[in-house]
Amino acid sequence: MPIDIFMTQLSPTMTEGKIARWLKKEGDTLESGEVMLEVETDKATMEVEVIDEGILHKIIAPEGALVVVGTAIGVIAEEDEEVPADYEPEGSGQEPELETHGTPAAVEAEPTPTVVPVPAEVAPQAPVDTAAVERSANDKRIKASPLARRLAKQKGINIAAITGTGPRGRIVKADIENAAKRGINLGGASFVAPTTIRPIPAGAMPYHADEYEAIENSMMRKAIARRLTESKQQVPHFYLSIDVAMDRLMDLRAQLNEAADGAFKLSVNDFIVKAVSKALVDVPAANASWADSHTYQHKHAHISIAVAIEGGLITPIVRFAEQKSIVDVSNEIKELAGKARAGKLKPEEYTGGTFSISNLGMYGIKQFQAIVNPPEGAILAVGGTDERAVAENGQVVVKKMMTLTLSCDHRVVDGTVGAEYLNALKKHIECPASVLI
Protein backbone atom coordinates (compact mmCIF):
# COMPACT_ATOMS: atom_id res chain seq x y z
CA MET A 1 0.00 0.00 0.00
CA PRO A 2 1.44 3.45 -0.88
CA ILE A 3 2.70 5.61 1.97
CA ASP A 4 2.14 9.37 1.79
CA ILE A 5 4.92 11.81 2.76
CA PHE A 6 3.57 14.96 4.42
CA MET A 7 5.06 18.36 5.17
CA THR A 8 5.67 18.09 8.90
CA GLN A 9 5.88 20.90 11.47
CA LEU A 10 9.64 21.31 11.95
CA SER A 11 9.38 24.24 14.37
CA PRO A 12 6.65 25.24 16.84
CA THR A 13 5.72 28.35 14.83
CA MET A 14 5.88 26.74 11.39
CA THR A 15 2.67 26.76 9.34
CA GLU A 16 4.23 26.20 5.90
CA GLY A 17 7.57 25.13 4.50
CA LYS A 18 9.47 25.71 1.27
CA ILE A 19 11.05 22.72 -0.47
CA ALA A 20 14.67 23.84 -0.65
CA ARG A 21 16.16 20.67 -2.18
CA TRP A 22 15.24 17.04 -2.82
CA LEU A 23 18.22 14.80 -2.08
CA LYS A 24 16.37 11.79 -3.47
CA LYS A 25 14.75 11.47 -6.87
CA GLU A 26 11.82 9.40 -8.07
CA GLY A 27 12.77 5.74 -8.18
CA ASP A 28 15.44 5.99 -5.49
CA THR A 29 15.49 3.55 -2.59
CA LEU A 30 14.79 5.15 0.81
CA GLU A 31 16.45 3.76 3.93
CA SER A 32 15.62 4.85 7.46
CA GLY A 33 17.90 7.62 8.75
CA GLU A 34 18.91 8.94 5.33
CA VAL A 35 18.32 12.60 4.55
CA MET A 36 15.51 12.75 2.00
CA LEU A 37 15.08 16.51 1.47
CA GLU A 38 15.80 19.97 2.90
CA VAL A 39 12.96 22.30 3.95
CA GLU A 40 13.23 26.03 4.55
CA THR A 41 11.14 26.95 7.59
CA ASP A 42 10.47 30.26 9.33
CA LYS A 43 13.59 29.63 11.46
CA ALA A 44 16.18 27.81 9.35
CA THR A 45 16.74 25.30 6.55
CA MET A 46 16.33 21.86 8.10
CA GLU A 47 17.00 18.30 6.93
CA VAL A 48 14.14 15.79 6.77
CA GLU A 49 15.12 12.18 7.32
CA VAL A 50 13.51 9.03 5.93
CA ILE A 51 11.09 7.37 8.36
CA ASP A 52 9.24 4.88 6.16
CA GLU A 53 11.49 2.78 3.93
CA GLY A 54 10.66 1.90 0.33
CA ILE A 55 10.92 3.47 -3.11
CA LEU A 56 10.27 7.17 -3.71
CA HIS A 57 7.44 6.62 -6.18
CA LYS A 58 6.41 10.23 -6.80
CA ILE A 59 7.49 13.77 -5.86
CA ILE A 60 4.37 15.94 -5.57
CA ALA A 61 5.98 19.18 -4.33
CA PRO A 62 9.01 20.16 -6.44
CA GLU A 63 11.92 22.30 -5.29
CA GLY A 64 10.78 25.86 -4.64
CA ALA A 65 7.22 24.87 -3.73
CA LEU A 66 5.64 26.51 -0.66
CA VAL A 67 3.65 23.82 1.14
CA VAL A 68 1.22 24.08 4.06
CA VAL A 69 1.98 21.81 7.03
CA GLY A 70 0.01 18.58 6.70
CA THR A 71 -0.06 18.62 2.88
CA ALA A 72 1.31 15.64 0.93
CA ILE A 73 4.67 16.27 -0.78
CA GLY A 74 5.46 12.78 -2.05
CA VAL A 75 4.53 9.09 -2.20
CA ILE A 76 6.52 6.02 -1.11
CA ALA A 77 5.81 2.56 -2.48
CA GLU A 78 7.28 -0.87 -1.89
CA GLU A 79 9.60 -2.34 -4.48
CA ASP A 80 7.64 -3.70 -7.50
CA GLU A 81 4.40 -2.36 -6.00
CA GLU A 82 1.86 -1.15 -8.55
CA VAL A 83 0.45 2.25 -7.60
CA PRO A 84 -2.92 3.04 -9.26
CA ALA A 85 -2.64 5.77 -11.86
CA ASP A 86 -5.46 7.71 -10.20
CA TYR A 87 -3.96 7.42 -6.69
CA GLU A 88 -4.26 10.71 -4.83
CA PRO A 89 -2.61 11.15 -1.40
CA GLU A 90 -4.68 12.52 1.46
CA GLY A 91 -4.21 16.29 1.68
CA SER A 92 -3.01 16.66 -1.90
CA GLY A 93 -6.11 18.46 -3.14
CA GLN A 94 -4.38 21.82 -2.75
CA GLU A 95 -1.61 22.36 -5.26
CA PRO A 96 1.70 23.42 -3.67
CA GLU A 97 2.32 27.11 -4.23
CA LEU A 98 5.40 27.76 -6.33
CA GLU A 99 7.23 30.97 -5.52
CA THR A 100 7.36 33.16 -8.61
CA HIS A 101 9.03 36.48 -9.06
CA GLY A 102 9.42 39.29 -11.53
CA THR A 103 5.81 40.15 -12.41
CA PRO A 104 3.15 42.13 -10.51
CA ALA A 105 0.69 39.27 -11.00
CA ALA A 106 2.99 36.88 -9.16
CA VAL A 107 3.23 39.21 -6.19
CA GLU A 108 -0.49 39.80 -6.06
CA ALA A 109 -1.07 36.04 -6.03
CA GLU A 110 0.76 35.61 -2.73
CA PRO A 111 -1.49 34.89 0.26
CA THR A 112 -1.68 37.97 2.45
CA PRO A 113 -1.49 37.99 6.24
CA THR A 114 -4.42 39.06 8.34
CA VAL A 115 -4.01 41.13 11.45
CA VAL A 116 -6.39 42.36 14.11
CA PRO A 117 -6.31 46.18 14.14
CA VAL A 118 -6.00 48.16 17.35
CA PRO A 119 -8.69 50.88 17.48
CA ALA A 120 -7.39 54.44 17.74
CA GLU A 121 -9.76 55.15 20.58
CA VAL A 122 -12.15 53.10 22.65
CA ALA A 123 -15.72 53.44 21.43
CA PRO A 124 -18.87 51.94 22.93
CA GLN A 125 -19.39 48.47 21.54
CA ALA A 126 -22.66 47.55 19.90
CA PRO A 127 -24.50 44.59 21.41
CA VAL A 128 -23.24 41.30 20.04
CA ASP A 129 -25.55 38.49 18.98
CA THR A 130 -23.82 35.72 20.97
CA ALA A 131 -26.25 33.17 19.60
CA ALA A 132 -25.13 34.06 16.09
CA VAL A 133 -21.50 33.68 17.14
CA GLU A 134 -22.26 30.26 18.59
CA ARG A 135 -24.05 29.23 15.41
CA SER A 136 -21.03 30.39 13.42
CA ALA A 137 -18.65 28.39 15.60
CA ASN A 138 -20.73 25.26 15.15
CA ASP A 139 -21.29 25.76 11.42
CA LYS A 140 -20.44 22.44 9.79
CA ARG A 141 -19.39 24.25 6.63
CA ILE A 142 -16.26 25.40 8.48
CA LYS A 143 -13.54 22.83 7.86
CA ALA A 144 -12.30 21.82 11.31
CA SER A 145 -11.36 18.62 13.07
CA PRO A 146 -13.63 17.44 15.92
CA LEU A 147 -10.76 17.99 18.39
CA ALA A 148 -10.25 21.55 17.14
CA ARG A 149 -13.96 22.28 17.56
CA ARG A 150 -13.95 20.92 21.10
CA LEU A 151 -10.84 22.92 22.09
CA ALA A 152 -12.27 26.10 20.58
CA LYS A 153 -15.46 25.68 22.60
CA GLN A 154 -13.51 25.04 25.82
CA LYS A 155 -11.28 28.11 25.30
CA GLY A 156 -14.09 30.39 24.16
CA ILE A 157 -12.56 30.94 20.72
CA ASN A 158 -14.73 31.72 17.72
CA ILE A 159 -13.61 29.03 15.30
CA ALA A 160 -14.98 31.03 12.36
CA ALA A 161 -12.22 33.59 12.93
CA ILE A 162 -9.37 31.06 12.64
CA THR A 163 -7.45 30.44 9.43
CA GLY A 164 -6.74 26.71 9.12
CA THR A 165 -3.26 25.38 8.37
CA GLY A 166 -4.27 21.78 7.83
CA PRO A 167 -4.91 20.06 4.51
CA ARG A 168 -7.19 22.15 2.26
CA GLY A 169 -7.39 24.89 4.90
CA ARG A 170 -8.80 22.63 7.60
CA ILE A 171 -8.60 23.99 11.15
CA VAL A 172 -6.59 21.64 13.38
CA LYS A 173 -5.66 21.46 17.04
CA ALA A 174 -2.45 23.47 16.54
CA ASP A 175 -4.41 26.42 15.09
CA ILE A 176 -6.57 26.69 18.21
CA GLU A 177 -3.57 26.34 20.54
CA ASN A 178 -1.60 28.99 18.63
CA ALA A 179 -4.50 31.44 18.84
CA ALA A 180 -4.74 30.85 22.60
CA LYS A 181 -0.96 31.17 23.15
CA ARG A 182 -0.82 34.49 21.30
CA GLY A 183 -3.31 35.85 23.79
CA ILE A 184 -5.81 36.68 21.07
CA ASN A 185 -9.41 36.57 22.28
CA LEU A 186 -11.41 35.53 19.22
CA GLY A 187 -14.50 34.42 21.07
CA GLY A 188 -17.89 35.93 21.82
CA ALA A 189 -18.21 39.70 22.16
CA SER A 190 -14.47 40.31 21.87
CA PHE A 191 -14.19 39.16 18.28
CA VAL A 192 -13.12 41.85 15.80
CA ALA A 193 -13.30 41.14 12.09
CA PRO A 194 -9.75 40.95 10.70
CA THR A 195 -8.50 43.49 8.23
CA THR A 196 -6.43 42.35 5.27
CA ILE A 197 -3.17 44.18 4.62
CA ARG A 198 -2.08 43.64 1.04
CA PRO A 199 1.56 43.87 -0.05
CA ILE A 200 2.47 46.44 -2.68
CA PRO A 201 2.79 44.74 -6.11
CA ALA A 202 6.26 45.01 -7.60
CA GLY A 203 4.91 46.88 -10.62
CA ALA A 204 3.31 49.51 -8.36
CA MET A 205 6.57 50.59 -6.71
CA PRO A 206 7.21 54.31 -7.41
CA TYR A 207 10.80 53.64 -8.46
CA HIS A 208 12.50 52.96 -11.77
CA ALA A 209 13.30 49.29 -12.33
CA ASP A 210 17.01 50.00 -12.69
CA GLU A 211 17.19 51.83 -9.34
CA TYR A 212 16.61 48.93 -6.97
CA GLU A 213 17.30 45.25 -6.45
CA ALA A 214 14.30 43.08 -5.59
CA ILE A 215 15.38 40.71 -2.80
CA GLU A 216 13.15 37.70 -2.23
CA ASN A 217 11.67 37.53 1.27
CA SER A 218 12.76 34.31 2.97
CA MET A 219 10.47 32.21 5.15
CA MET A 220 12.29 33.62 8.18
CA ARG A 221 11.85 37.24 7.08
CA LYS A 222 8.13 36.67 6.44
CA ALA A 223 7.74 35.07 9.88
CA ILE A 224 9.55 37.98 11.55
CA ALA A 225 7.33 40.48 9.73
CA ARG A 226 4.18 38.59 10.70
CA ARG A 227 5.07 38.14 14.37
CA LEU A 228 6.30 41.70 14.90
CA THR A 229 3.20 43.13 13.22
CA GLU A 230 0.96 40.98 15.43
CA SER A 231 2.90 41.97 18.55
CA LYS A 232 2.90 45.70 17.85
CA GLN A 233 -0.80 45.75 16.96
CA GLN A 234 -2.17 43.31 19.54
CA VAL A 235 0.12 43.81 22.55
CA PRO A 236 -0.37 47.06 24.53
CA HIS A 237 3.26 48.21 24.80
CA PHE A 238 4.64 50.74 27.24
CA TYR A 239 8.26 51.70 27.80
CA LEU A 240 10.42 52.54 30.81
CA SER A 241 14.04 53.76 30.67
CA ILE A 242 16.73 54.01 33.32
CA ASP A 243 20.41 55.07 33.33
CA VAL A 244 22.92 52.86 35.14
CA ALA A 245 26.52 53.53 36.11
CA MET A 246 28.87 50.99 34.53
CA ASP A 247 32.22 51.91 36.16
CA ARG A 248 32.25 49.11 38.74
CA LEU A 249 31.04 46.51 36.27
CA MET A 250 33.68 47.48 33.71
CA ASP A 251 36.41 47.31 36.38
CA LEU A 252 35.23 43.91 37.66
CA ARG A 253 35.03 42.55 34.11
CA ALA A 254 38.59 43.66 33.38
CA GLN A 255 39.87 42.06 36.62
CA LEU A 256 38.11 38.74 35.97
CA ASN A 257 39.31 38.54 32.37
CA GLU A 258 42.86 39.33 33.44
CA ALA A 259 42.76 36.70 36.19
CA ALA A 260 41.36 34.12 33.75
CA ASP A 261 44.56 34.30 31.68
CA GLY A 262 42.72 33.24 28.54
CA ALA A 263 40.58 30.50 30.12
CA PHE A 264 37.49 32.60 29.41
CA LYS A 265 36.58 36.11 28.31
CA LEU A 266 33.52 37.76 29.76
CA SER A 267 31.60 40.39 27.82
CA VAL A 268 29.42 43.22 29.09
CA ASN A 269 26.45 41.31 27.69
CA ASP A 270 27.29 38.29 29.90
CA PHE A 271 26.98 40.52 32.97
CA ILE A 272 23.72 41.98 31.67
CA VAL A 273 22.21 38.49 31.20
CA LYS A 274 23.17 37.47 34.72
CA ALA A 275 21.90 40.75 36.19
CA VAL A 276 18.62 40.38 34.28
CA SER A 277 18.11 36.87 35.64
CA LYS A 278 18.92 37.91 39.23
CA ALA A 279 16.50 40.83 39.00
CA LEU A 280 13.75 38.46 37.79
CA VAL A 281 14.26 36.47 40.99
CA ASP A 282 13.92 39.71 42.98
CA VAL A 283 10.78 40.81 41.07
CA PRO A 284 9.08 37.60 39.86
CA ALA A 285 5.99 39.52 38.68
CA ALA A 286 8.09 40.79 35.76
CA ASN A 287 8.86 37.20 34.70
CA ALA A 288 5.40 36.45 33.35
CA SER A 289 3.38 35.66 30.23
CA TRP A 290 -0.18 36.49 29.25
CA ALA A 291 -2.95 34.14 28.13
CA ASP A 292 -6.69 34.87 28.02
CA SER A 293 -7.56 32.71 31.01
CA HIS A 294 -4.36 32.94 33.09
CA THR A 295 -1.20 34.92 33.74
CA TYR A 296 1.75 32.54 33.88
CA GLN A 297 4.35 33.66 36.43
CA HIS A 298 7.52 31.70 35.73
CA LYS A 299 9.67 30.13 38.44
CA HIS A 300 12.92 30.31 36.46
CA ALA A 301 14.66 32.82 34.22
CA HIS A 302 14.87 31.45 30.68
CA ILE A 303 16.53 34.36 28.89
CA SER A 304 15.97 34.79 25.14
CA ILE A 305 18.92 36.61 23.53
CA ALA A 306 18.44 38.28 20.15
CA VAL A 307 21.15 37.11 17.73
CA ALA A 308 21.49 38.63 14.26
CA ILE A 309 21.91 36.03 11.52
CA GLU A 310 21.86 36.19 7.75
CA GLY A 311 18.40 37.22 6.62
CA GLY A 312 16.98 38.05 10.05
CA LEU A 313 17.38 37.27 13.72
CA ILE A 314 16.62 34.48 16.16
CA THR A 315 16.44 34.28 19.95
CA PRO A 316 18.31 31.28 21.42
CA ILE A 317 17.59 30.74 25.11
CA VAL A 318 19.84 30.46 28.15
CA ARG A 319 17.73 28.33 30.46
CA PHE A 320 17.86 28.56 34.27
CA ALA A 321 20.18 31.56 33.90
CA GLU A 322 19.65 32.53 37.54
CA GLN A 323 21.23 29.22 38.66
CA LYS A 324 24.32 29.29 36.43
CA SER A 325 27.68 30.94 36.99
CA ILE A 326 28.56 33.90 34.81
CA VAL A 327 31.28 31.82 33.11
CA ASP A 328 28.75 29.09 32.26
CA VAL A 329 26.33 31.71 30.95
CA SER A 330 29.10 33.26 28.83
CA ASN A 331 30.11 29.90 27.33
CA GLU A 332 26.49 28.95 26.62
CA ILE A 333 25.79 32.27 24.88
CA LYS A 334 28.81 31.80 22.62
CA GLU A 335 27.77 28.22 21.79
CA LEU A 336 24.16 29.16 21.05
CA ALA A 337 25.16 32.17 18.95
CA GLY A 338 27.49 29.95 16.91
CA LYS A 339 24.72 27.42 16.32
CA ALA A 340 22.30 30.20 15.37
CA ARG A 341 24.63 31.64 12.73
CA ALA A 342 25.27 28.15 11.35
CA GLY A 343 21.52 27.41 11.21
CA LYS A 344 21.89 24.44 13.56
CA LEU A 345 19.69 25.46 16.48
CA LYS A 346 17.16 22.85 17.60
CA PRO A 347 13.56 24.02 18.25
CA GLU A 348 13.98 23.48 21.99
CA GLU A 349 16.94 25.88 21.93
CA TYR A 350 14.90 28.86 20.72
CA THR A 351 11.42 28.28 22.14
CA GLY A 352 10.13 28.63 25.69
CA GLY A 353 11.86 31.84 26.78
CA THR A 354 10.34 33.95 29.57
CA PHE A 355 12.17 37.28 29.04
CA SER A 356 14.16 38.73 26.12
CA ILE A 357 17.28 40.89 25.75
CA SER A 358 18.19 42.87 22.64
CA ASN A 359 21.64 44.50 22.79
CA LEU A 360 22.66 47.06 20.17
CA GLY A 361 25.29 48.75 22.32
CA MET A 362 28.17 47.32 20.28
CA TYR A 363 26.82 49.25 17.27
CA GLY A 364 27.07 52.60 19.05
CA ILE A 365 23.32 52.83 19.74
CA LYS A 366 22.66 54.81 22.91
CA GLN A 367 18.97 54.01 23.41
CA PHE A 368 16.14 52.23 21.58
CA GLN A 369 12.79 50.53 22.15
CA ALA A 370 12.34 46.85 21.33
CA ILE A 371 9.12 45.04 20.43
CA VAL A 372 7.81 42.46 22.92
CA ASN A 373 8.26 38.85 21.80
CA PRO A 374 4.95 37.10 22.72
CA PRO A 375 4.08 35.24 24.81
CA GLU A 376 6.85 36.81 26.91
CA GLY A 377 5.75 39.81 28.94
CA ALA A 378 8.81 42.05 28.50
CA ILE A 379 12.02 42.68 26.56
CA LEU A 380 15.06 44.74 27.61
CA ALA A 381 16.74 47.01 25.06
CA VAL A 382 20.41 47.53 25.95
CA GLY A 383 22.28 50.58 24.69
CA GLY A 384 25.99 51.26 24.59
CA THR A 385 28.29 52.43 27.38
CA ASP A 386 29.64 55.96 27.05
CA GLU A 387 31.15 58.65 29.25
CA ARG A 388 28.68 61.26 30.50
CA ALA A 389 28.83 64.23 32.84
CA VAL A 390 26.58 63.43 35.81
CA ALA A 391 25.88 65.10 39.14
CA GLU A 392 27.16 63.24 42.20
CA ASN A 393 27.07 64.71 45.72
CA GLY A 394 26.69 68.20 44.32
CA GLN A 395 29.64 67.79 41.97
CA VAL A 396 29.77 67.20 38.22
CA VAL A 397 31.75 64.05 37.50
CA VAL A 398 32.39 61.95 34.40
CA LYS A 399 31.08 58.38 34.64
CA LYS A 400 30.57 55.45 32.30
CA MET A 401 26.82 55.20 31.79
CA MET A 402 24.37 52.93 29.98
CA THR A 403 20.68 53.45 29.16
CA LEU A 404 18.33 50.48 29.49
CA THR A 405 14.77 50.53 28.12
CA LEU A 406 12.18 47.97 29.20
CA SER A 407 9.29 47.27 26.80
CA CYS A 408 6.35 45.75 28.67
CA ASP A 409 3.10 44.03 27.78
CA HIS A 410 0.72 46.08 29.92
CA ARG A 411 -1.70 43.14 30.18
CA VAL A 412 0.76 41.28 32.38
CA VAL A 413 3.41 43.80 33.58
CA ASP A 414 2.07 46.97 35.18
CA GLY A 415 4.00 50.23 35.40
CA THR A 416 4.94 49.77 39.04
CA VAL A 417 6.16 46.22 38.38
CA GLY A 418 8.28 47.44 35.47
CA ALA A 419 9.73 50.25 37.60
CA GLU A 420 10.52 47.88 40.48
CA TYR A 421 12.20 45.51 38.05
CA LEU A 422 14.41 48.19 36.49
CA ASN A 423 15.51 49.39 39.92
CA ALA A 424 16.39 45.83 40.94
CA LEU A 425 18.35 45.46 37.70
CA LYS A 426 20.15 48.78 38.32
CA LYS A 427 21.20 47.52 41.76
CA HIS A 428 22.79 44.37 40.35
CA ILE A 429 24.58 46.23 37.55
CA GLU A 430 25.95 48.98 39.80
CA CYS A 431 26.98 46.39 42.42
CA PRO A 432 28.17 43.71 39.95
CA ALA A 433 29.67 41.41 42.57
CA SER A 434 26.05 40.40 43.34
CA VAL A 435 25.82 38.53 40.02
CA LEU A 436 28.74 36.32 41.02
CA ILE A 437 27.09 35.11 44.21
Secondary structure, 3 states (H helix, E strand, C coil): CCEEEECCCCCCCCCEEEEEEECCCCCCEECCCCEEEEEECCCCEEEEECCCCEEEEEECCCCCEEEECCCEEEEEECCCCCCCCCCCCCCCCCCCEECCCCCHHHHHCCCCCEECCCCCCCCCCCCCCHHHHHHHHCCCCCCECHHHHHHHHHHCCCHHHCCCCCHHHCECHHHHHHHHHCCCCCCHHHCCCCEECCCCCHHHCCCCHHHCCCCCCCHHHHHHHHHHHHHHHHCCEEEEEEEEECHHHHHHHHHHHHHHCCCCCCCHHHHHHHHHHHHHHHCHHHCEEECCCCEEECCCCCEEECEEECCEEECCEECCHHHCCHHHHHHHHHHHHHHHHHCCCCHHHCCCCCEEEEECHHHCCCCCCCCCCCCECEEEEEEEEEEEEEEECCEEEEEEEEEEEEEEECCCCCHHHHHHHHHHHHHHHHCHHHHHC
